[in-house]
Amino acid sequence: MKYLRFNFCHPINGHANLIQLFGNDPQVLHFVINSNDTNLVEISVDDCGDGKWKAVLEWDRDGESFMYQKEFEIKGHKNFYSTDI
């Protein structure tokens, strides 16, 4: 399995969307995310086709709403992408 990995500085609980940026019938994949005690969120990209995508993560913390967006590209499912927030 290949994943997007996001390392937060605090636990989060929310949702994520992976949005294919180009194509005749772009895919949108939805995920519930929870970093539990590790502050690490992993989102599988196994169902993503090759091409450019955008990850949109949304969560609430201490009564405030947050959103993070990151574009990435998949080529033959050989790429692995990781980012720190």
PyMOL Python script that loads the backbone (N, CA, C, O; Angstrom):
from pymol import cmd

cmd.read_pdbstr("""\
ATOM      1  N   MET A   1       0.832  -1.190   0.000  1.00  0.00           N
ATOM      2  CA  MET A   1       0.000   0.000   0.000  1.00  0.00           C
ATOM      3  C   MET A   1       0.869   1.243   0.000  1.00  0.00           C
ATOM      4  O   MET A   1       1.923   1.282   0.634  1.00  0.00           O
ATOM      5  N   LYS A   2       0.417   2.243  -0.710  1.00  0.00           N
ATOM      6  CA  LYS A   2       1.077   3.545  -0.735  1.00  0.00           C
ATOM      7  C   LYS A   2       0.186   4.550  -0.004  1.00  0.00           C
ATOM      8  O   LYS A   2      -1.041   4.489  -0.086  1.00  0.00           O
ATOM      9  N   TYR A   3       0.824   5.467   0.706  1.00  0.00           N
ATOM     10  CA  TYR A   3       0.096   6.418   1.538  1.00  0.00           C
ATOM     11  C   TYR A   3       0.594   7.837   1.351  1.00  0.00           C
ATOM     12  O   TYR A   3       1.744   8.069   0.978  1.00  0.00           O
ATOM     13  N   LEU A   4      -0.293   8.777   1.616  1.00  0.00           N
ATOM     14  CA  LEU A   4       0.102  10.142   1.943  1.00  0.00           C
ATOM     15  C   LEU A   4       0.232  10.141   3.456  1.00  0.00           C
ATOM     16  O   LEU A   4      -0.645   9.625   4.148  1.00  0.00           O
ATOM     17  N   ARG A   5       1.287  10.696   3.970  1.00  0.00           N
ATOM     18  CA  ARG A   5       1.468  10.768   5.416  1.00  0.00           C
ATOM     19  C   ARG A   5       1.561  12.222   5.836  1.00  0.00           C
ATOM     20  O   ARG A   5       2.308  13.009   5.254  1.00  0.00           O
ATOM     21  N   PHE A   6       0.791  12.562   6.855  1.00  0.00           N
ATOM     22  CA  PHE A   6       0.782  13.904   7.414  1.00  0.00           C
ATOM     23  C   PHE A   6       1.100  13.792   8.895  1.00  0.00           C
ATOM     24  O   PHE A   6       0.426  13.067   9.627  1.00  0.00           O
ATOM     25  N   ASN A   7       2.121  14.506   9.334  1.00  0.00           N
ATOM     26  CA  ASN A   7       2.543  14.488  10.730  1.00  0.00           C
ATOM     27  C   ASN A   7       2.143  15.814  11.366  1.00  0.00           C
ATOM     28  O   ASN A   7       2.712  16.858  11.048  1.00  0.00           O
ATOM     29  N   PHE A   8       1.165  15.769  12.264  1.00  0.00           N
ATOM     30  CA  PHE A   8       0.662  16.967  12.928  1.00  0.00           C
ATOM     31  C   PHE A   8       1.376  17.177  14.257  1.00  0.00           C
ATOM     32  O   PHE A   8       1.964  16.245  14.807  1.00  0.00           O
ATOM     33  N   CYS A   9       1.323  18.396  14.765  1.00  0.00           N
ATOM     34  CA  CYS A   9       1.933  18.691  16.062  1.00  0.00           C
ATOM     35  C   CYS A   9       0.947  18.457  17.201  1.00  0.00           C
ATOM     36  O   CYS A   9       1.274  18.711  18.360  1.00  0.00           O
ATOM     37  N   HIS A  10      -0.251  17.977  16.890  1.00  0.00           N
ATOM     38  CA  HIS A  10      -1.275  17.661  17.886  1.00  0.00           C
ATOM     39  C   HIS A  10      -2.221  16.624  17.279  1.00  0.00           C
ATOM     40  O   HIS A  10      -2.257  16.479  16.057  1.00  0.00           O
ATOM     41  N   PRO A  11      -2.978  15.908  18.092  1.00  0.00           N
ATOM     42  CA  PRO A  11      -3.943  14.944  17.548  1.00  0.00           C
ATOM     43  C   PRO A  11      -5.039  15.659  16.749  1.00  0.00           C
ATOM     44  O   PRO A  11      -5.453  16.764  17.102  1.00  0.00           O
ATOM     45  N   ILE A  12      -5.502  15.020  15.674  1.00  0.00           N
ATOM     46  CA  ILE A  12      -6.610  15.576  14.906  1.00  0.00           C
ATOM     47  C   ILE A  12      -7.639  14.490  14.623  1.00  0.00           C
ATOM     48  O   ILE A  12      -7.335  13.297  14.612  1.00  0.00           O
ATOM     49  N   ASN A  13      -8.865  14.947  14.395  1.00  0.00           N
ATOM     50  CA  ASN A  13      -9.974  14.083  14.040  1.00  0.00           C
ATOM     51  C   ASN A  13     -10.825  14.881  13.053  1.00  0.00           C
ATOM     52  O   ASN A  13     -11.342  15.942  13.404  1.00  0.00           O
ATOM     53  N   GLY A  14     -10.977  14.386  11.826  1.00  0.00           N
ATOM     54  CA  GLY A  14     -11.724  15.129  10.817  1.00  0.00           C
ATOM     55  C   GLY A  14     -11.952  14.293   9.583  1.00  0.00           C
ATOM     56  O   GLY A  14     -12.206  13.092   9.672  1.00  0.00           O
ATOM     57  N   HIS A  15     -11.859  14.931   8.422  1.00  0.00           N
ATOM     58  CA  HIS A  15     -12.029  14.197   7.167  1.00  0.00           C
ATOM     59  C   HIS A  15     -11.101  14.761   6.104  1.00  0.00           C
ATOM     60  O   HIS A  15     -10.585  15.874   6.208  1.00  0.00           O
ATOM     61  N   ALA A  16     -10.911  13.936   5.072  1.00  0.00           N
ATOM     62  CA  ALA A  16     -10.028  14.312   3.971  1.00  0.00           C
ATOM     63  C   ALA A  16     -10.683  13.926   2.660  1.00  0.00           C
ATOM     64  O   ALA A  16     -11.424  12.947   2.583  1.00  0.00           O
ATOM     65  N   ASN A  17     -10.402  14.706   1.633  1.00  0.00           N
ATOM     66  CA  ASN A  17     -10.826  14.406   0.271  1.00  0.00           C
ATOM     67  C   ASN A  17      -9.592  14.400  -0.614  1.00  0.00           C
ATOM     68  O   ASN A  17      -8.738  15.280  -0.508  1.00  0.00           O
ATOM     69  N   LEU A  18      -9.501  13.409  -1.483  1.00  0.00           N
ATOM     70  CA  LEU A  18      -8.483  13.388  -2.526  1.00  0.00           C
ATOM     71  C   LEU A  18      -9.213  13.668  -3.829  1.00  0.00           C
ATOM     72  O   LEU A  18     -10.126  12.935  -4.211  1.00  0.00           O
ATOM     73  N   ILE A  19      -8.805  14.731  -4.510  1.00  0.00           N
ATOM     74  CA  ILE A  19      -9.501  15.213  -5.704  1.00  0.00           C
ATOM     75  C   ILE A  19      -8.557  15.139  -6.894  1.00  0.00           C
ATOM     76  O   ILE A  19      -7.493  15.757  -6.892  1.00  0.00           O
ATOM     77  N   GLN A  20      -8.951  14.382  -7.906  1.00  0.00           N
ATOM     78  CA  GLN A  20      -8.159  14.305  -9.140  1.00  0.00           C
ATOM     79  C   GLN A  20      -8.319  15.633  -9.872  1.00  0.00           C
ATOM     80  O   GLN A  20      -9.443  16.099 -10.059  1.00  0.00           O
ATOM     81  N   LEU A  21      -7.215  16.251 -10.290  1.00  0.00           N
ATOM     82  CA  LEU A  21      -7.267  17.600 -10.838  1.00  0.00           C
ATOM     83  C   LEU A  21      -7.594  17.657 -12.322  1.00  0.00           C
ATOM     84  O   LEU A  21      -8.138  18.662 -12.780  1.00  0.00           O
ATOM     85  N   PHE A  22      -7.287  16.629 -13.085  1.00  0.00           N
ATOM     86  CA  PHE A  22      -7.540  16.664 -14.519  1.00  0.00           C
ATOM     87  C   PHE A  22      -8.198  15.360 -14.942  1.00  0.00           C
ATOM     88  O   PHE A  22      -8.063  14.339 -14.267  1.00  0.00           O
ATOM     89  N   GLY A  23      -8.906  15.399 -16.054  1.00  0.00           N
ATOM     90  CA  GLY A  23      -9.527  14.183 -16.579  1.00  0.00           C
ATOM     91  C   GLY A  23     -10.963  14.455 -16.984  1.00  0.00           C
ATOM     92  O   GLY A  23     -11.564  15.451 -16.581  1.00  0.00           O
ATOM     93  N   ASN A  24     -11.496  13.558 -17.783  1.00  0.00           N
ATOM     94  CA  ASN A  24     -12.869  13.708 -18.247  1.00  0.00           C
ATOM     95  C   ASN A  24     -13.885  13.451 -17.145  1.00  0.00           C
ATOM     96  O   ASN A  24     -14.935  14.093 -17.103  1.00  0.00           O
ATOM     97  N   ASP A  25     -13.582  12.528 -16.266  1.00  0.00           N
ATOM     98  CA  ASP A  25     -14.460  12.191 -15.153  1.00  0.00           C
ATOM     99  C   ASP A  25     -13.617  12.100 -13.883  1.00  0.00           C
ATOM    100  O   ASP A  25     -13.330  10.999 -13.412  1.00  0.00           O
ATOM    101  N   PRO A  26     -13.208  13.269 -13.312  1.00  0.00           N
ATOM    102  CA  PRO A  26     -12.279  13.280 -12.179  1.00  0.00           C
ATOM    103  C   PRO A  26     -12.838  12.524 -10.971  1.00  0.00           C
ATOM    104  O   PRO A  26     -14.024  12.616 -10.653  1.00  0.00           O
ATOM    105  N   GLN A  27     -11.961  11.781 -10.313  1.00  0.00           N
ATOM    106  CA  GLN A  27     -12.318  11.054  -9.105  1.00  0.00           C
ATOM    107  C   GLN A  27     -12.261  11.978  -7.899  1.00  0.00           C
ATOM    108  O   GLN A  27     -11.458  12.909  -7.851  1.00  0.00           O
ATOM    109  N   VAL A  28     -13.133  11.705  -6.915  1.00  0.00           N
ATOM    110  CA  VAL A  28     -13.053  12.328  -5.599  1.00  0.00           C
ATOM    111  C   VAL A  28     -13.196  11.204  -4.586  1.00  0.00           C
ATOM    112  O   VAL A  28     -14.199  10.491  -4.580  1.00  0.00           O
ATOM    113  N   LEU A  29     -12.199  11.048  -3.733  1.00  0.00           N
ATOM    114  CA  LEU A  29     -12.206  10.007  -2.713  1.00  0.00           C
ATOM    115  C   LEU A  29     -12.332  10.660  -1.348  1.00  0.00           C
ATOM    116  O   LEU A  29     -11.673  11.664  -1.073  1.00  0.00           O
ATOM    117  N   HIS A  30     -13.183  10.091  -0.484  1.00  0.00           N
ATOM    118  CA  HIS A  30     -13.460  10.651   0.839  1.00  0.00           C
ATOM    119  C   HIS A  30     -12.925   9.724   1.928  1.00  0.00           C
ATOM    120  O   HIS A  30     -13.032   8.502   1.822  1.00  0.00           O
ATOM    121  N   PHE A  31     -12.350  10.316   2.974  1.00  0.00           N
ATOM    122  CA  PHE A  31     -11.770   9.555   4.077  1.00  0.00           C
ATOM    123  C   PHE A  31     -12.096  10.233   5.412  1.00  0.00           C
ATOM    124  O   PHE A  31     -12.156  11.459   5.495  1.00  0.00           O
ATOM    125  N   VAL A  32     -12.303   9.432   6.440  1.00  0.00           N
ATOM    126  CA  VAL A  32     -12.337   9.924   7.810  1.00  0.00           C
ATOM    127  C   VAL A  32     -10.910   9.802   8.323  1.00  0.00           C
ATOM    128  O   VAL A  32     -10.271   8.765   8.144  1.00  0.00           O
ATOM    129  N   ILE A  33     -10.407  10.860   8.963  1.00  0.00           N
ATOM    130  CA  ILE A  33      -9.031  10.833   9.459  1.00  0.00           C
ATOM    131  C   ILE A  33      -9.017  11.012  10.966  1.00  0.00           C
ATOM    132  O   ILE A  33      -9.799  11.782  11.525  1.00  0.00           O
ATOM    133  N   ASN A  34      -8.112  10.285  11.616  1.00  0.00           N
ATOM    134  CA  ASN A  34      -7.944  10.370  13.057  1.00  0.00           C
ATOM    135  C   ASN A  34      -6.491  10.014  13.356  1.00  0.00           C
ATOM    136  O   ASN A  34      -6.042   8.909  13.052  1.00  0.00           O
ATOM    137  N   SER A  35      -5.775  10.935  13.942  1.00  0.00           N
ATOM    138  CA  SER A  35      -4.356  10.688  14.217  1.00  0.00           C
ATOM    139  C   SER A  35      -4.138   9.920  15.511  1.00  0.00           C
ATOM    140  O   SER A  35      -3.011   9.533  15.823  1.00  0.00           O
ATOM    141  N   ASN A  36      -5.219   9.695  16.272  1.00  0.00           N
ATOM    142  CA  ASN A  36      -5.116   9.009  17.558  1.00  0.00           C
ATOM    143  C   ASN A  36      -4.040   9.663  18.407  1.00  0.00           C
ATOM    144  O   ASN A  36      -3.981  10.891  18.475  1.00  0.00           O
ATOM    145  N   ASP A  37      -3.201   8.890  19.046  1.00  0.00           N
ATOM    146  CA  ASP A  37      -2.177   9.448  19.939  1.00  0.00           C
ATOM    147  C   ASP A  37      -0.863   9.721  19.247  1.00  0.00           C
ATOM    148  O   ASP A  37       0.035  10.307  19.852  1.00  0.00           O
ATOM    149  N   THR A  38      -0.719   9.314  17.993  1.00  0.00           N
ATOM    150  CA  THR A  38       0.576   9.426  17.317  1.00  0.00           C
ATOM    151  C   THR A  38       0.754  10.746  16.567  1.00  0.00           C
ATOM    152  O   THR A  38       1.876  11.091  16.195  1.00  0.00           O
ATOM    153  N   ASN A  39      -0.327  11.488  16.338  1.00  0.00           N
ATOM    154  CA  ASN A  39      -0.320  12.715  15.540  1.00  0.00           C
ATOM    155  C   ASN A  39      -0.014  12.463  14.070  1.00  0.00           C
ATOM    156  O   ASN A  39       0.248  13.404  13.321  1.00  0.00           O
ATOM    157  N   LEU A  40      -0.046  11.203  13.652  1.00  0.00           N
ATOM    158  CA  LEU A  40       0.253  10.820  12.271  1.00  0.00           C
ATOM    159  C   LEU A  40      -1.039  10.375  11.577  1.00  0.00           C
ATOM    160  O   LEU A  40      -1.795   9.561  12.107  1.00  0.00           O
ATOM    161  N   VAL A  41      -1.273  10.925  10.387  1.00  0.00           N
ATOM    162  CA  VAL A  41      -2.415  10.525   9.568  1.00  0.00           C
ATOM    163  C   VAL A  41      -1.879   9.909   8.284  1.00  0.00           C
ATOM    164  O   VAL A  41      -1.044  10.510   7.608  1.00  0.00           O
ATOM    165  N   GLU A  42      -2.352   8.719   7.947  1.00  0.00           N
ATOM    166  CA  GLU A  42      -1.984   8.063   6.696  1.00  0.00           C
ATOM    167  C   GLU A  42      -3.245   7.878   5.859  1.00  0.00           C
ATOM    168  O   GLU A  42      -4.255   7.362   6.338  1.00  0.00           O
ATOM    169  N   ILE A  43      -3.169   8.307   4.602  1.00  0.00           N
ATOM    170  CA  ILE A  43      -4.292   8.190   3.671  1.00  0.00           C
ATOM    171  C   ILE A  43      -3.827   7.349   2.494  1.00  0.00           C
ATOM    172  O   ILE A  43      -2.863   7.702   1.815  1.00  0.00           O
ATOM    173  N   SER A  44      -4.507   6.245   2.255  1.00  0.00           N
ATOM    174  CA  SER A  44      -4.130   5.347   1.167  1.00  0.00           C
ATOM    175  C   SER A  44      -4.370   6.007  -0.188  1.00  0.00           C
ATOM    176  O   SER A  44      -5.408   6.632  -0.407  1.00  0.00           O
ATOM    177  N   VAL A  45      -3.408   5.866  -1.089  1.00  0.00           N
ATOM    178  CA  VAL A  45      -3.567   6.357  -2.467  1.00  0.00           C
ATOM    179  C   VAL A  45      -3.661   5.194  -3.446  1.00  0.00           C
ATOM    180  O   VAL A  45      -3.535   5.392  -4.654  1.00  0.00           O
ATOM    181  N   ASP A  46      -3.881   3.986  -2.939  1.00  0.00           N
ATOM    182  CA  ASP A  46      -3.967   2.810  -3.809  1.00  0.00           C
ATOM    183  C   ASP A  46      -5.104   2.902  -4.823  1.00  0.00           C
ATOM    184  O   ASP A  46      -4.996   2.342  -5.914  1.00  0.00           O
ATOM    185  N   ASP A  47      -6.189   3.593  -4.487  1.00  0.00           N
ATOM    186  CA  ASP A  47      -7.333   3.720  -5.397  1.00  0.00           C
ATOM    187  C   ASP A  47      -7.230   4.932  -6.321  1.00  0.00           C
ATOM    188  O   ASP A  47      -8.130   5.179  -7.124  1.00  0.00           O
ATOM    189  N   CYS A  48      -6.146   5.681  -6.213  1.00  0.00           N
ATOM    190  CA  CYS A  48      -5.942   6.862  -7.057  1.00  0.00           C
ATOM    191  C   CYS A  48      -5.273   6.459  -8.370  1.00  0.00           C
ATOM    192  O   CYS A  48      -4.306   5.697  -8.373  1.00  0.00           O
ATOM    193  N   GLY A  49      -5.786   6.967  -9.467  1.00  0.00           N
ATOM    194  CA  GLY A  49      -5.138   6.749 -10.749  1.00  0.00           C
ATOM    195  C   GLY A  49      -3.945   7.665 -10.912  1.00  0.00           C
ATOM    196  O   GLY A  49      -3.759   8.597 -10.130  1.00  0.00           O
ATOM    197  N   ASP A  50      -3.143   7.406 -11.916  1.00  0.00           N
ATOM    198  CA  ASP A  50      -1.998   8.262 -12.202  1.00  0.00           C
ATOM    199  C   ASP A  50      -2.476   9.669 -12.538  1.00  0.00           C
ATOM    200  O   ASP A  50      -3.554   9.857 -13.102  1.00  0.00           O
ATOM    201  N   GLY A  51      -1.667  10.640 -12.187  1.00  0.00           N
ATOM    202  CA  GLY A  51      -1.967  12.025 -12.513  1.00  0.00           C
ATOM    203  C   GLY A  51      -1.830  12.932 -11.311  1.00  0.00           C
ATOM    204  O   GLY A  51      -1.329  12.534 -10.259  1.00  0.00           O
ATOM    205  N   LYS A  52      -2.289  14.171 -11.490  1.00  0.00           N
ATOM    206  CA  LYS A  52      -2.195  15.183 -10.444  1.00  0.00           C
ATOM    207  C   LYS A  52      -3.453  15.159  -9.589  1.00  0.00           C
ATOM    208  O   LYS A  52      -4.569  15.023 -10.090  1.00  0.00           O
ATOM    209  N   TRP A  53      -3.239  15.296  -8.273  1.00  0.00           N
ATOM    210  CA  TRP A  53      -4.291  15.237  -7.282  1.00  0.00           C
ATOM    211  C   TRP A  53      -4.118  16.364  -6.274  1.00  0.00           C
ATOM    212  O   TRP A  53      -3.044  16.955  -6.156  1.00  0.00           O
ATOM    213  N   LYS A  54      -5.189  16.646  -5.553  1.00  0.00           N
ATOM    214  CA  LYS A  54      -5.119  17.567  -4.424  1.00  0.00           C
ATOM    215  C   LYS A  54      -5.714  16.880  -3.203  1.00  0.00           C
ATOM    216  O   LYS A  54      -6.808  16.320  -3.272  1.00  0.00           O
ATOM    217  N   ALA A  55      -4.993  16.922  -2.083  1.00  0.00           N
ATOM    218  CA  ALA A  55      -5.504  16.435  -0.806  1.00  0.00           C
ATOM    219  C   ALA A  55      -6.031  17.641  -0.036  1.00  0.00           C
ATOM    220  O   ALA A  55      -5.342  18.652   0.096  1.00  0.00           O
ATOM    221  N   VAL A  56      -7.256  17.527   0.471  1.00  0.00           N
ATOM    222  CA  VAL A  56      -7.863  18.574   1.291  1.00  0.00           C
ATOM    223  C   VAL A  56      -8.232  17.939   2.630  1.00  0.00           C
ATOM    224  O   VAL A  56      -9.102  17.070   2.687  1.00  0.00           O
ATOM    225  N   LEU A  57      -7.574  18.370   3.702  1.00  0.00           N
ATOM    226  CA  LEU A  57      -7.840  17.868   5.047  1.00  0.00           C
ATOM    227  C   LEU A  57      -8.562  18.948   5.839  1.00  0.00           C
ATOM    228  O   LEU A  57      -8.179  20.117   5.791  1.00  0.00           O
ATOM    229  N   GLU A  58      -9.607  18.560   6.571  1.00  0.00           N
ATOM    230  CA  GLU A  58     -10.366  19.502   7.398  1.00  0.00           C
ATOM    231  C   GLU A  58     -10.579  18.890   8.776  1.00  0.00           C
ATOM    232  O   GLU A  58     -10.903  17.708   8.896  1.00  0.00           O
ATOM    233  N   TRP A  59     -10.395  19.710   9.825  1.00  0.00           N
ATOM    234  CA  TRP A  59     -10.575  19.248  11.186  1.00  0.00           C
ATOM    235  C   TRP A  59     -10.867  20.431  12.095  1.00  0.00           C
ATOM    236  O   TRP A  59     -10.635  21.583  11.728  1.00  0.00           O
ATOM    237  N   ASP A  60     -11.378  20.135  13.283  1.00  0.00           N
ATOM    238  CA  ASP A  60     -11.638  21.144  14.317  1.00  0.00           C
ATOM    239  C   ASP A  60     -10.719  20.878  15.494  1.00  0.00           C
ATOM    240  O   ASP A  60     -10.412  19.731  15.819  1.00  0.00           O
ATOM    241  N   ARG A  61     -10.284  21.964  16.131  1.00  0.00           N
ATOM    242  CA  ARG A  61      -9.462  21.844  17.346  1.00  0.00           C
ATOM    243  C   ARG A  61      -9.730  23.059  18.214  1.00  0.00           C
ATOM    244  O   ARG A  61      -9.627  24.201  17.765  1.00  0.00           O
ATOM    245  N   ASP A  62     -10.070  22.797  19.448  1.00  0.00           N
ATOM    246  CA  ASP A  62     -10.334  23.862  20.424  1.00  0.00           C
ATOM    247  C   ASP A  62     -11.335  24.883  19.897  1.00  0.00           C
ATOM    248  O   ASP A  62     -11.153  26.085  20.085  1.00  0.00           O
ATOM    249  N   GLY A  63     -12.386  24.413  19.241  1.00  0.00           N
ATOM    250  CA  GLY A  63     -13.438  25.299  18.756  1.00  0.00           C
ATOM    251  C   GLY A  63     -13.116  26.048  17.474  1.00  0.00           C
ATOM    252  O   GLY A  63     -13.913  26.880  17.040  1.00  0.00           O
ATOM    253  N   GLU A  64     -11.980  25.779  16.858  1.00  0.00           N
ATOM    254  CA  GLU A  64     -11.611  26.426  15.601  1.00  0.00           C
ATOM    255  C   GLU A  64     -11.553  25.395  14.483  1.00  0.00           C
ATOM    256  O   GLU A  64     -11.180  24.243  14.710  1.00  0.00           O
ATOM    257  N   SER A  65     -11.926  25.816  13.269  1.00  0.00           N
ATOM    258  CA  SER A  65     -11.876  24.939  12.095  1.00  0.00           C
ATOM    259  C   SER A  65     -10.589  25.191  11.322  1.00  0.00           C
ATOM    260  O   SER A  65     -10.144  26.331  11.186  1.00  0.00           O
ATOM    261  N   PHE A  66      -9.996  24.110  10.817  1.00  0.00           N
ATOM    262  CA  PHE A  66      -8.760  24.188  10.060  1.00  0.00           C
ATOM    263  C   PHE A  66      -8.900  23.423   8.749  1.00  0.00           C
ATOM    264  O   PHE A  66      -9.661  22.460   8.650  1.00  0.00           O
ATOM    265  N   MET A  67      -8.153  23.872   7.747  1.00  0.00           N
ATOM    266  CA  MET A  67      -8.115  23.183   6.464  1.00  0.00           C
ATOM    267  C   MET A  67      -6.685  23.257   5.934  1.00  0.00           C
ATOM    268  O   MET A  67      -6.018  24.285   6.051  1.00  0.00           O
ATOM    269  N   TYR A  68      -6.229  22.151   5.351  1.00  0.00           N
ATOM    270  CA  TYR A  68      -4.906  22.090   4.746  1.00  0.00           C
ATOM    271  C   TYR A  68      -5.061  21.472   3.369  1.00  0.00           C
ATOM    272  O   TYR A  68      -5.759  20.470   3.212  1.00  0.00           O
ATOM    273  N   GLN A  69      -4.407  22.069   2.357  1.00  0.00           N
ATOM    274  CA  GLN A  69      -4.449  21.552   0.990  1.00  0.00           C
ATOM    275  C   GLN A  69      -3.028  21.319   0.492  1.00  0.00           C
ATOM    276  O   GLN A  69      -2.112  22.092   0.773  1.00  0.00           O
ATOM    277  N   LYS A  70      -2.873  20.230  -0.256  1.00  0.00           N
ATOM    278  CA  LYS A  70      -1.561  19.912  -0.824  1.00  0.00           C
ATOM    279  C   LYS A  70      -1.760  19.186  -2.139  1.00  0.00           C
ATOM    280  O   LYS A  70      -2.497  18.203  -2.202  1.00  0.00           O
ATOM    281  N   GLU A  71      -1.108  19.663  -3.191  1.00  0.00           N
ATOM    282  CA  GLU A  71      -1.153  18.977  -4.482  1.00  0.00           C
ATOM    283  C   GLU A  71      -0.028  17.958  -4.547  1.00  0.00           C
ATOM    284  O   GLU A  71       1.056  18.173  -4.006  1.00  0.00           O
ATOM    285  N   PHE A  72      -0.302  16.840  -5.221  1.00  0.00           N
ATOM    286  CA  PHE A  72       0.689  15.793  -5.386  1.00  0.00           C
ATOM    287  C   PHE A  72       0.431  15.078  -6.703  1.00  0.00           C
ATOM    288  O   PHE A  72      -0.623  15.247  -7.317  1.00  0.00           O
ATOM    289  N   GLU A  73       1.390  14.286  -7.127  1.00  0.00           N
ATOM    290  CA  GLU A  73       1.268  13.564  -8.394  1.00  0.00           C
ATOM    291  C   GLU A  73       1.594  12.094  -8.183  1.00  0.00           C
ATOM    292  O   GLU A  73       2.506  11.747  -7.433  1.00  0.00           O
ATOM    293  N   ILE A  74       0.838  11.237  -8.853  1.00  0.00           N
ATOM    294  CA  ILE A  74       1.070   9.792  -8.811  1.00  0.00           C
ATOM    295  C   ILE A  74       1.489   9.343 -10.203  1.00  0.00           C
ATOM    296  O   ILE A  74       0.830   9.642 -11.199  1.00  0.00           O
ATOM    297  N   LYS A  75       2.594   8.621 -10.245  1.00  0.00           N
ATOM    298  CA  LYS A  75       3.108   8.069 -11.505  1.00  0.00           C
ATOM    299  C   LYS A  75       3.331   6.583 -11.291  1.00  0.00           C
ATOM    300  O   LYS A  75       4.292   6.192 -10.628  1.00  0.00           O
ATOM    301  N   GLY A  76       2.473   5.763 -11.832  1.00  0.00           N
ATOM    302  CA  GLY A  76       2.644   4.320 -11.732  1.00  0.00           C
ATOM    303  C   GLY A  76       2.632   3.786 -10.314  1.00  0.00           C
ATOM    304  O   GLY A  76       3.182   2.716 -10.053  1.00  0.00           O
ATOM    305  N   HIS A  77       2.022   4.503  -9.402  1.00  0.00           N
ATOM    306  CA  HIS A  77       1.939   4.105  -7.994  1.00  0.00           C
ATOM    307  C   HIS A  77       3.295   3.796  -7.387  1.00  0.00           C
ATOM    308  O   HIS A  77       3.382   3.029  -6.429  1.00  0.00           O
ATOM    309  N   LYS A  78       4.353   4.382  -7.930  1.00  0.00           N
ATOM    310  CA  LYS A  78       5.684   4.147  -7.367  1.00  0.00           C
ATOM    311  C   LYS A  78       6.098   5.288  -6.443  1.00  0.00           C
ATOM    312  O   LYS A  78       7.045   5.148  -5.669  1.00  0.00           O
ATOM    313  N   ASN A  79       5.390   6.419  -6.520  1.00  0.00           N
ATOM    314  CA  ASN A  79       5.756   7.561  -5.685  1.00  0.00           C
ATOM    315  C   ASN A  79       5.182   7.410  -4.283  1.00  0.00           C
ATOM    316  O   ASN A  79       4.113   6.830  -4.091  1.00  0.00           O
ATOM    317  N   PHE A  80       5.895   7.930  -3.334  1.00  0.00           N
ATOM    318  CA  PHE A  80       5.444   8.006  -1.956  1.00  0.00           C
ATOM    319  C   PHE A  80       5.601   9.442  -1.559  1.00  0.00           C
ATOM    320  O   PHE A  80       6.654  10.037  -1.787  1.00  0.00           O
ATOM    321  N   TYR A  81       4.574  10.017  -0.968  1.00  0.00           N
ATOM    322  CA  TYR A  81       4.635  11.425  -0.613  1.00  0.00           C
ATOM    323  C   TYR A  81       4.423  11.573   0.867  1.00  0.00           C
ATOM    324  O   TYR A  81       3.530  10.937   1.427  1.00  0.00           O
ATOM    325  N   SER A  82       5.216  12.393   1.519  1.00  0.00           N
ATOM    326  CA  SER A  82       5.100  12.632   2.943  1.00  0.00           C
ATOM    327  C   SER A  82       5.257  14.120   3.195  1.00  0.00           C
ATOM    328  O   SER A  82       6.030  14.798   2.518  1.00  0.00           O
ATOM    329  N   THR A  83       4.514  14.624   4.179  1.00  0.00           N
ATOM    330  CA  THR A  83       4.635  16.042   4.496  1.00  0.00           C
ATOM    331  C   THR A  83       4.406  16.251   5.983  1.00  0.00           C
ATOM    332  O   THR A  83       3.667  15.494   6.612  1.00  0.00           O
ATOM    333  N   ASP A  84       5.032  17.272   6.546  1.00  0.00           N
ATOM    334  CA  ASP A  84       4.823  17.647   7.942  1.00  0.00           C
ATOM    335  C   ASP A  84       3.971  18.916   7.991  1.00  0.00           C
ATOM    336  O   ASP A  84       4.123  19.823   7.172  1.00  0.00           O
ATOM    337  N   ILE A  85       3.073  18.951   8.976  1.00  0.00           N
ATOM    338  CA  ILE A  85       2.236  20.143   9.158  1.00  0.00           C
ATOM    339  C   ILE A  85       2.555  20.711  10.527  1.00  0.00           C
ATOM    340  O   ILE A  85       1.979  21.724  10.924  1.00  0.00           O
TER     341      ILE A  85
END
""", "prot")
cmd.dss("prot")
cmd.show_as("cartoon", "prot")
cmd.util.cbc("prot")
cmd.orient("prot")
